[in-house]
């Protein structure tokens, strides 16, 4: 393994081992975390069918940092039938006590709703340099999907793919104010 890397499992959500220096990695703790994840059947948690038949495996990924060195910002686009309507930016999700999440409009303004389970950024993060490219990628990846969350990163002016999610938080994300749960749900066209 290189000096820095990331380990996670294919069939779980949220289990991640971030190693920024393999000489001081707590291998016993990392092994225990991954072994517990390998035993977990995430499908049973919220009945998300995409997890049902995924073979549990460990993935090793490149350790990525942005040019600011303050942790990766994750850009999560909420796309409805191929149209990104909102996104949220998250940072610090490897430590849920210090993580920040803010929903943003496609005009890069604070959205009229947020998540109840994480504090927002005190000030909106800067708009990514390649925001238009990110929107284009999100549109392409979400074509013909009633709803799809497309997660991307921007690092040193380049766009990187993170993941696709059909059911963020198993469909149980707590929105504030509560009426936005219905407003976002009404954007899903199933005809």
N, C-alpha and C positions, 0 to 999 in steps of 0.2 A: 504494500500500500504506500501511496505517497505520504509526505509529512502531514498533509491536510486532506480531509475527505469527509463525506457524509454517508451514513448508513441508514437505511430505512427498509421497511417491508412492503411487499407488493399488495397486500390484502388488508391493510390496516389504515387508520387515519390518525395522524398526530404523533405516532412513534417515530422518533428521529434521534440519531446519535450524530452530533456535530463534533468533529475532531479537528481542532485548529493547531494541534501539536501532538503527533503520535507518541513522542517520548514521554509525555505526561498524561496520556489517555488512561483513564481508569477502566482498564480492560474488563475487569470483573463486573463492574456496574454496566458497561455497554453490553456485555454478553448477556447479563441477566435481563436487561431491558428488551433486547432483541428476542431472547428465548420466550419471554412472556408474550411478546407480540405474536410470535409464530404459533403459539397455542391458542390465541384469541380468534374466534370466528366473528369478524366484524359484521357480517350479514345478520347475525342474530341480534345485534344491538339495535338497528333501526330498519331492518328488512330492505336495505338498499340492494336491489337485485344485481347490480353490477359486481358486488362483492361476493355473491353467492358461490360461484365455482372457481374463484381465483386460487391458484396453487400458491400457498405461502412460501415466499422466498425472500432472501435479503438482497437488496440492491446497494451497490456502492456507486456514489456519484461524486463528481468533481466538486471540490470546495470552492464556492463562488463568493466574492466580495465585490461591493461596488467601489467606485473611486473615492467615496467619502469616508469609507472605513467604519461607518456607523451601523453596519448590519444591512442585509438586503431588504429592500422594499419589494413587497409582493403586490402586483397590480392584478386584481381579480375582477374581470369584466362580467357583468350580468347581461347575458344576451338572450333576446326573445325573438325566435324565428329569424336568426341571423342578424339581428340588430342590437348592438350594444346600447343599453339604456342608462346604466349606471355602472360604476365600478367602486370597489373599495381598495384602499391602500392599507396594507398592514406592515408592521415592522416589529421585530423582536418576538416573534411567535414561539421561539425556542424557550422563552421564559414568560409564561402567561401572566406573571405578576407585573411585569414591566412592559408588556406588549401594548401597542396602540393600533387602533383601527378607525378609519374614517371613510364613510361613503361620500362619493363625489359624483357630480353630474358630468355629462360628456363635455360640458363647457368649462370644466375644471373649477366648479364652485361647490361649496358644501351642500350636500343633499339635505332634503328636509326630514331625513330619518337617519337612524344609526343602529348599532348593535347594543343591546342592553348588557352584554356580557364582557365588553372591553371598553376602556376609556378611549376617547377620541384623541387625535393629535391636537396639541394646543394651537398650532397653526398648520394649515394645509401644507403638505410637502410640495416641493416644486414639481411642476408638470414635467414629465419625462421629455427629453429631447426628441425621442422617436415615438411620441404619443400617436401620431397619425398612422405610423406603421403598425403599432400595437392594435389600434382600432381595426385596421385592415385585416390583420391576422385573426383577431377575435371574430370578425364578420365571416371570414372564410371558414374557420373551424366550427362555427355554430350554425352554418347553413342547414336548413331543413330540420332544425331541432326546436321544439316548442320552448325549451329553456336549456341553457348550458352556461356554466360559469367557466370562463377561459382565464387561466392564470398565467401571467407572464412576468418576466423580470427585464429590467434594463440595466446593463452593466457596461460602463465605458462607451456609451452610445450605441450599443448593440442590443437587440431584442432576443431574449431566450425564452423558450417554452418551459413551463413548469408542470401544469396538469390541467385536465378537464374534469369538471365535477357536475354531475346531473342533479345531485341532492345536497347542497351545502348544509352541513350540520344535520344530515338526515332529514332535511325538510323542517327542522325544528328550531331554526335560528330565531332568537328573541329580538324582534325589532322594537324600536322606540321612535316615535309614539306607536302604539299597538295597531292603529288603523292602517299603518303601512304594510302590515302583513297581508291584508286584503288587497290593498292597492297594487302591490307587486304581484300577488297571485292573479289578479285580474288581467295582468299583462301577458299571461300565458294563454295562447290561442291554441286550442286543441281540435278545432274543426277539421 
